[in-house]
Amino acid sequence: MARKPHRAGGNSVADPLGFHPEDRRDAARRERAEVLFDEQAILGALFGEFDANLVQIENRLGVFIAARGNRVVIEGAGDDVARARQVLIAMHERMLAGQAVDTGTIDSLIGLSNEPVLDGIITGDAKAPPISIRTRRKTIVPRTAMQTDYMRQLASRDIIFALGPAGTGKTYVAVAQAVSQLITGSVQRLILSRPAVEAGERLGFLPGDMKEKVDPYLRPLYDALYDCMPPEQVDRRIASGEIEIAPIAFMRGRTLADAFVILDEAQNTTREQMKMFLTRFGQNSRMVVCGDPRQIDIPGGATHSGLADAVTRLEGVEGIGVTRFSAGDVVRHPIVGRIVEAYEGENAAGSVGS
C-alpha cells in the first residue's frame, strides 16, 4: 500500500494527530499503537526531512503514521502496526548509539522486523547479545535475517560457503569479519583471492607488471577493505604482507595458517581449483568461500563449477557452514533486488546450491 498520510500540517479537525476521517472506514479492523520519545533533539533526523522516513515505513508496511511533538501514533493492521513500532524504536536506538540511519537502514530494519530475531540484533543495543562486526571505520550490523545467520557462522565455523546474488553482502561482511579479526590479533594474516575470469567479455592483453595485470579482477576486494580500514592502513598492511590479495592460482602449494582466507567469485573456479584452495586450510585459520551459482563465467557452466561441486560434497560436514542468500536479502538500492528477481528463474543455469 503506497499512500502518503495526512500530516500534522494539514490536520483534520476530526483528529488532532492528522488522520483523516476517510481513513477510518475500516476502523473496526484496524489497530493503533503509540510511541513516546524522550530525546526530542533527534526527532527531526529520526522522522526525516518532510517526514520522509515515516513515509517510507508507511509505504512499505501499509500503515498510517502521525507525529506531534514527541508523540507518534501508528494505525493499521495489527501485525503491520507492531512492525512499524518496532522499526521506529530500532531507528531511535541506533541514532542514540551514534549510528547512521538512511533509507537502506530503514529498509533493512523493516525486513528484520518480520523475522524472529532479538531486539538487540535489530537495534544494535550494546546490552544485547553482540551480533555485529567492529572495524576501524565502522560497526557492521546485520541488515537481513540471513545476514544475522551469516555473522553467527563467521564467528563459529571453520569454513563457510556463502551463496547468493550480488548485493547481499556475502563478500563485504566476510571482509569486515576478516579485518576485525586482524585488528584484534585473532589471525596474523588476511588473504583475499578470486579467480581471474572475465565476466563474458574478452579484455585481451593487459599491460604492466603482474600486480597491474591482476588488480582489475581484484578491485571489489580492495573496495571492501578501504571501506573497513583507513586507506593508509590498508596500504601499509599490504606492503608488510599482513594483507595479501592475489588470484587463486597463487595459492597452489601453500599452507594458509593463522589466516582469515576469503575466496570471492568462487562459482568461476573449476573442481580442481576448489579442491586445491580448500586443502590450503591451516591451523588457527578461517575460510570463507563466496559465490553466485547463477553467474558462472567459466566454460562448461554449472557442470564444471567447483563451487557447486564443493557444496554438494561438503554440506553437513562438521565445521563447515552454508549460508544461502536470495533476492530478498539484497541490501543495495531496492531496485537491485527487483532486478535480481527479474533475472532469476527456475531453469537458471547453476541452480545447484542456490
C-alpha positions as CSV (number, residue, x, y, z in Angstrom):
1,M,0.0,0.0,0.0
2,A,1.8,3.1,-1.2
3,R,-0.1,6.1,0.3
4,K,1.1,9.2,1.8
5,P,-0.8,10.1,5.0
6,H,-2.3,13.4,6.1
7,R,0.5,15.1,8.0
8,A,0.3,17.4,11.0
9,G,0.4,20.5,8.8
10,G,-2.9,19.6,7.3
11,N,-4.8,18.0,10.2
12,S,-8.5,17.4,10.1
13,V,-10.5,18.8,13.0
14,A,-11.8,15.2,13.4
15,D,-8.3,14.1,14.6
16,P,-5.7,16.3,16.1
17,L,-2.9,13.9,15.1
18,G,-3.7,14.1,11.4
19,F,-5.7,11.0,10.5
20,H,-8.4,11.9,8.0
21,P,-12.0,10.6,8.6
22,E,-11.9,8.7,5.3
23,D,-9.0,6.6,6.7
24,R,-11.3,5.3,9.4
25,R,-13.8,3.4,7.3
26,D,-12.3,0.1,8.4
27,A,-11.7,1.2,11.9
28,A,-13.1,-1.9,13.4
29,R,-10.4,-4.0,11.7
30,R,-7.6,-1.6,12.4
31,E,-5.3,-1.1,15.5
32,R,-3.5,1.8,16.9
33,A,-0.2,2.0,18.7
34,E,1.6,4.9,20.3
35,V,5.3,5.7,20.8
36,L,6.7,8.4,23.1
37,F,10.3,9.5,22.5
38,D,12.2,11.3,25.3
39,E,15.2,12.7,23.3
40,Q,13.4,15.3,21.2
41,A,16.6,16.8,19.9
42,I,17.0,13.9,17.4
43,L,13.4,13.6,16.3
44,G,13.9,15.8,13.3
45,A,16.6,13.4,12.0
46,L,14.5,10.4,13.1
47,F,11.4,11.4,11.1
48,G,13.5,12.7,8.1
49,E,13.1,15.8,6.0
50,F,9.4,16.4,5.4
51,D,8.8,13.2,7.4
52,A,10.4,11.1,4.6
53,N,11.4,8.3,6.9
54,L,7.9,8.0,8.2
55,V,6.5,7.9,4.7
56,Q,9.0,5.2,3.8
57,I,7.7,3.0,6.7
58,E,4.1,3.7,5.7
59,N,4.6,2.8,2.1
60,R,6.4,-0.5,3.0
61,L,4.1,-1.6,5.7
62,G,0.8,-0.1,4.6
63,V,0.2,1.8,7.9
64,F,-0.6,5.4,8.7
65,I,1.8,7.3,11.0
66,A,1.2,10.7,12.5
67,A,3.6,12.7,14.7
68,R,3.0,15.6,17.0
69,G,6.0,16.7,19.1
70,N,7.5,13.6,20.7
71,R,4.3,11.5,20.3
72,V,3.9,9.2,17.3
73,V,0.7,7.3,16.6
74,I,0.6,4.3,14.2
75,E,-2.6,2.9,12.7
76,G,-3.2,-0.1,10.5
77,A,-3.4,-3.9,10.6
78,G,-2.2,-5.4,13.9
79,D,0.9,-7.1,12.7
80,D,1.9,-4.1,10.5
81,V,1.4,-1.7,13.4
82,A,3.6,-3.8,15.6
83,R,6.3,-4.0,13.0
84,A,6.2,-0.2,12.3
85,R,6.5,0.5,16.0
86,Q,9.5,-1.9,16.3
87,V,11.2,-0.2,13.3
88,L,10.8,3.3,14.8
89,I,12.2,2.2,18.2
90,A,15.1,0.5,16.4
91,M,15.9,3.6,14.4
92,H,15.7,5.7,17.6
93,E,18.1,3.4,19.5
94,R,20.6,3.3,16.6
95,M,20.6,7.1,16.4
96,L,21.2,7.3,20.2
97,A,24.2,4.9,19.7
98,G,25.6,7.3,17.1
99,Q,24.8,5.0,14.1
100,A,23.6,6.4,10.8
101,V,20.1,5.8,9.7
102,D,19.4,6.1,6.0
103,T,16.9,4.7,3.6
104,G,18.8,1.5,3.2
105,T,19.0,1.1,7.0
106,I,15.2,1.6,7.3
107,D,14.5,-0.9,4.6
108,S,16.7,-3.4,6.4
109,L,15.0,-2.8,9.7
110,I,11.7,-3.3,8.1
111,G,12.8,-6.6,6.7
112,L,14.2,-7.7,10.0
113,S,11.1,-6.7,11.8
114,N,9.3,-9.7,10.1
115,E,11.8,-12.2,11.5
116,P,12.0,-13.8,14.9
117,V,15.3,-12.1,15.9
118,L,16.3,-10.5,19.1
119,D,15.6,-6.8,19.6
120,G,19.3,-6.3,20.3
121,I,20.2,-7.7,16.9
122,I,17.9,-5.3,15.2
123,T,18.8,-2.2,17.3
124,G,22.5,-2.9,17.9
125,D,21.9,-2.3,21.6
126,A,25.2,-2.7,23.4
127,K,23.5,-4.5,26.3
128,A,22.1,-7.2,23.9
129,P,23.9,-10.2,22.5
130,P,26.6,-8.7,20.2
131,I,25.7,-9.7,16.6
132,S,27.9,-7.1,15.0
133,I,31.4,-6.7,13.5
134,R,33.6,-3.8,14.5
135,T,36.2,-2.4,12.2
136,R,38.4,0.7,12.2
137,R,35.9,2.7,10.2
138,K,32.5,1.4,11.2
139,T,30.4,-1.2,13.0
140,I,28.6,-3.5,10.7
141,V,25.3,-4.9,12.0
142,P,23.1,-7.4,10.1
143,R,20.6,-5.9,7.7
144,T,18.6,-9.0,7.0
145,A,17.8,-12.2,8.9
146,M,20.1,-14.2,6.7
147,Q,23.0,-11.8,7.4
148,T,22.3,-12.4,11.1
149,D,22.8,-16.2,10.5
150,Y,25.8,-15.5,8.3
151,M,27.5,-13.4,11.0
152,R,26.9,-16.2,13.5
153,Q,28.5,-18.7,11.2
154,L,31.5,-16.4,10.6
155,A,32.1,-16.4,14.3
156,S,31.8,-20.1,14.9
157,R,32.5,-22.2,11.7
158,D,35.9,-23.0,10.2
159,I,34.8,-22.9,6.6
160,I,31.7,-21.1,5.4
161,F,30.2,-21.2,1.9
162,A,28.2,-18.0,1.2
163,L,25.9,-18.4,-1.8
164,G,23.6,-15.9,-3.5
165,P,23.2,-13.0,-5.8
166,A,25.1,-9.7,-5.9
167,G,24.3,-7.1,-3.3
168,T,23.6,-9.5,-0.4
169,G,26.8,-8.7,1.5
170,K,28.5,-12.0,1.1
171,T,31.9,-10.7,0.4
172,Y,31.6,-7.4,2.2
173,V,30.6,-8.9,5.5
174,A,33.3,-11.6,5.2
175,V,35.9,-8.9,4.6
176,A,34.6,-6.9,7.6
177,Q,34.9,-10.0,9.8
178,A,38.4,-10.7,8.5
179,V,39.5,-7.1,9.2
180,S,38.0,-7.3,12.7
181,Q,40.0,-10.5,13.5
182,L,43.2,-9.0,12.0
183,I,42.8,-5.9,14.2
184,T,42.2,-7.9,17.4
185,G,45.1,-10.3,16.6
186,S,42.9,-13.4,16.3
187,V,44.7,-14.0,13.0
188,Q,48.0,-12.8,11.7
189,R,47.2,-12.5,8.0
190,L,44.3,-11.6,5.8
191,I,44.3,-13.4,2.4
192,L,41.8,-12.4,-0.3
193,S,41.6,-14.3,-3.5
194,R,39.4,-14.8,-6.6
195,P,39.8,-16.5,-10.0
196,A,40.9,-14.2,-12.8
197,V,38.0,-14.9,-15.1
198,E,36.4,-12.3,-17.3
199,A,32.7,-11.8,-17.0
200,G,31.7,-12.5,-20.6
201,E,33.8,-10.0,-22.4
202,R,37.4,-10.6,-23.5
203,L,39.7,-7.9,-22.3
204,G,42.7,-9.0,-24.3
205,F,46.3,-8.2,-23.3
206,L,46.7,-6.1,-20.1
207,P,49.9,-4.0,-19.9
208,G,52.1,-3.7,-16.8
209,D,53.7,-6.0,-14.2
210,M,51.9,-8.9,-12.5
211,K,50.2,-6.7,-9.9
212,E,48.8,-4.3,-12.6
213,K,47.6,-7.3,-14.6
214,V,45.6,-8.9,-11.9
215,D,44.4,-5.9,-9.9
216,P,41.4,-5.2,-12.1
217,Y,40.0,-8.6,-11.3
218,L,40.5,-8.0,-7.5
219,R,39.2,-4.4,-7.3
220,P,36.0,-5.4,-5.4
221,L,38.1,-6.8,-2.6
222,Y,40.1,-3.6,-2.4
223,D,36.9,-1.6,-2.3
224,A,35.6,-3.6,0.7
225,L,38.9,-3.3,2.5
226,Y,39.1,0.5,2.1
227,D,35.5,0.7,3.4
228,C,36.6,-1.1,6.6
229,M,40.0,0.4,7.2
230,P,41.7,3.8,6.6
231,P,43.5,3.6,3.2
232,E,46.9,4.3,4.7
233,Q,46.5,1.3,7.0
234,V,45.4,-0.9,4.1
235,D,48.4,0.1,2.0
236,R,50.8,-0.4,5.0
237,R,49.5,-3.8,5.8
238,I,49.6,-4.9,2.1
239,A,53.2,-3.7,1.9
240,S,54.1,-5.7,5.1
241,G,52.3,-8.8,3.8
242,E,49.7,-8.8,6.6
243,I,47.1,-8.4,3.8
244,E,47.5,-10.3,0.6
245,I,45.3,-10.0,-2.4
246,A,46.0,-12.5,-5.2
247,P,44.5,-14.7,-7.9
248,I,43.6,-18.3,-6.8
249,A,46.4,-19.6,-8.9
250,F,48.9,-18.1,-6.4
251,M,47.5,-20.3,-3.6
252,R,48.9,-23.6,-5.0
253,G,51.5,-25.3,-2.8
254,R,50.9,-23.2,0.3
255,T,49.5,-23.8,3.8
256,L,47.5,-20.9,5.0
257,A,47.9,-20.9,8.8
258,D,46.9,-18.2,11.3
259,A,45.0,-16.5,8.5
260,F,41.5,-15.4,7.5
261,V,41.1,-16.5,3.9
262,I,38.3,-15.3,1.5
263,L,37.7,-16.7,-1.9
264,D,35.4,-14.4,-3.9
265,E,33.5,-15.2,-7.2
266,A,34.1,-18.9,-6.4
267,Q,31.5,-20.0,-8.9
268,N,34.2,-19.4,-11.5
269,T,36.6,-22.0,-10.1
270,T,37.0,-25.4,-11.5
271,R,36.6,-28.5,-9.4
272,E,40.4,-28.9,-9.3
273,Q,40.9,-25.3,-8.3
274,M,38.3,-25.5,-5.5
275,K,39.9,-28.7,-4.1
276,M,43.3,-27.1,-4.2
277,F,42.0,-24.0,-2.4
278,L,40.1,-25.8,0.3
279,T,43.1,-28.0,1.1
280,R,45.3,-25.0,1.8
281,F,43.4,-24.6,5.1
282,G,45.9,-24.4,8.1
283,Q,45.9,-24.2,11.9
284,N,44.1,-21.3,13.5
285,S,42.5,-20.2,10.2
286,R,39.1,-19.4,8.9
287,M,38.0,-19.7,5.3
288,V,35.0,-18.1,3.6
289,V,34.0,-19.1,0.0
290,C,31.6,-16.6,-1.7
291,G,29.9,-17.0,-5.0
292,D,26.7,-16.8,-7.0
293,P,25.9,-20.2,-8.6
294,R,23.7,-18.5,-11.2
295,Q,26.6,-16.3,-12.5
296,I,29.1,-18.8,-13.9
297,D,31.6,-17.4,-16.5
298,I,33.8,-20.5,-17.0
299,P,33.5,-22.8,-20.0
300,G,31.1,-25.6,-19.2
301,G,29.0,-23.6,-16.8
302,A,27.4,-25.2,-13.8
303,T,28.6,-28.7,-14.7
304,H,32.2,-27.6,-14.3
305,S,31.8,-25.2,-11.3
306,G,34.0,-26.0,-8.3
307,L,31.6,-24.1,-6.0
308,A,28.5,-26.2,-6.8
309,D,30.6,-29.4,-6.6
310,A,32.1,-28.5,-3.2
311,V,28.7,-27.5,-1.7
312,T,27.2,-30.8,-2.8
313,R,30.1,-32.8,-1.3
314,L,30.7,-30.8,1.9
315,E,27.4,-29.5,3.2
316,G,26.7,-31.2,6.5
317,V,30.4,-31.9,7.2
318,E,31.4,-30.9,10.8
319,G,33.0,-27.4,10.9
320,I,31.5,-26.4,7.6
321,G,28.6,-24.0,7.2
322,V,26.5,-22.9,4.3
323,T,24.5,-19.7,4.1
324,R,22.1,-19.2,1.1
325,F,21.1,-15.7,0.3
326,S,18.2,-14.8,-2.1
327,A,17.0,-11.7,-3.9
328,G,15.1,-10.7,-0.7
329,D,18.4,-10.3,1.1
330,V,19.8,-7.7,-1.4
331,V,20.9,-4.7,0.7
332,R,21.9,-2.3,-2.1
333,H,19.3,0.0,-3.7
334,P,15.9,-1.7,-3.6
335,I,15.8,-1.8,-7.4
336,V,18.8,-4.1,-7.4
337,G,16.7,-6.7,-5.6
338,R,13.9,-6.3,-8.1
339,I,16.4,-6.7,-11.0
340,V,17.8,-9.9,-9.4
341,E,14.3,-11.3,-9.0
342,A,13.5,-10.5,-12.7
343,Y,16.6,-12.4,-13.9
344,E,16.2,-15.4,-11.6
345,G,14.2,-18.3,-12.9
346,E,13.6,-21.9,-12.1
347,N,15.7,-23.0,-15.1
348,A,18.6,-20.6,-14.5
349,A,22.0,-22.1,-15.0
350,G,23.9,-23.1,-11.9
351,S,20.8,-23.6,-9.7
352,V,22.8,-26.2,-7.6
353,G,23.3,-24.7,-4.2
354,S,21.3,-21.6,-4.8
